[in-house]
Amino acid sequence: MVKLSVEISEDLLASIDTAARESGQSRADVFRKAIVLYIAASDGVRRGASLGLVADENVDKLDTVFVGV
């Protein structure tokens, strides 16, 4: 595994720490998963797909749509 040093804002660090604490994972785990999600989303957008969040079981209705991932 390669070690990477990144500068982020205090606000982003606080969000990462919250996500890590709530999911019982480490900062590094949250960061790695975020990067994998970003790469998957970018790949989908390049293929003409959309990325969004579904608010409930109704998959026909997106709660949030991300543009320009």
C-alpha positions as CSV (number, residue, x, y, z in Angstrom):
1,M,0.0,0.0,0.0
2,V,1.2,3.5,-0.8
3,K,1.0,6.3,1.8
4,L,-0.4,9.6,0.6
5,S,-0.3,13.0,2.3
6,V,-3.2,15.4,1.6
7,E,-4.1,18.9,2.8
8,I,-7.8,19.3,3.6
9,S,-9.8,22.0,5.4
10,E,-10.8,21.7,9.1
11,D,-14.4,21.4,8.1
12,L,-13.7,18.5,5.7
13,L,-11.7,16.8,8.4
14,A,-14.6,17.2,10.9
15,S,-17.0,15.6,8.3
16,I,-14.6,12.7,7.7
17,D,-14.2,12.2,11.5
18,T,-18.0,12.2,11.9
19,A,-18.5,9.7,9.1
20,A,-15.8,7.5,10.5
21,R,-17.2,7.6,14.0
22,E,-20.8,6.9,12.9
23,S,-19.7,4.0,10.7
24,G,-17.1,2.6,13.1
25,Q,-14.3,3.0,10.6
26,S,-11.0,4.8,10.4
27,R,-10.4,8.1,8.7
28,A,-8.4,6.2,6.1
29,D,-11.3,3.8,5.4
30,V,-13.7,6.7,4.8
31,F,-11.2,8.5,2.6
32,R,-10.5,5.4,0.5
33,K,-14.2,4.6,0.0
34,A,-14.9,8.2,-1.0
35,I,-12.2,8.0,-3.6
36,V,-13.5,4.7,-5.0
37,L,-17.0,6.2,-5.1
38,Y,-15.7,9.3,-6.9
39,I,-13.9,7.2,-9.5
40,A,-17.0,5.1,-10.1
41,A,-19.2,8.2,-10.4
42,S,-16.8,9.9,-12.8
43,D,-16.6,6.7,-14.9
44,G,-20.4,6.5,-15.1
45,V,-20.7,10.2,-16.1
46,R,-18.2,9.6,-18.9
47,R,-20.5,6.8,-20.1
48,G,-23.5,9.1,-20.1
49,A,-25.0,7.9,-16.8
50,S,-26.3,10.1,-14.0
51,L,-25.4,9.9,-10.3
52,G,-28.0,10.5,-7.7
53,L,-29.4,9.6,-4.3
54,V,-32.7,7.9,-3.8
55,A,-34.7,9.1,-0.8
56,D,-36.8,6.0,-0.5
57,E,-37.8,2.7,-2.2
58,N,-39.1,4.6,-5.2
59,V,-36.1,4.4,-7.4
60,D,-37.9,6.4,-10.1
61,K,-37.5,9.6,-8.0
62,L,-34.1,10.9,-7.2
63,D,-33.7,13.0,-4.1
64,T,-30.4,14.6,-5.2
65,V,-28.7,14.5,-8.6
66,F,-25.0,15.2,-8.8
67,V,-23.8,17.0,-11.9
68,G,-20.3,17.3,-13.2
69,V,-18.8,14.7,-10.9
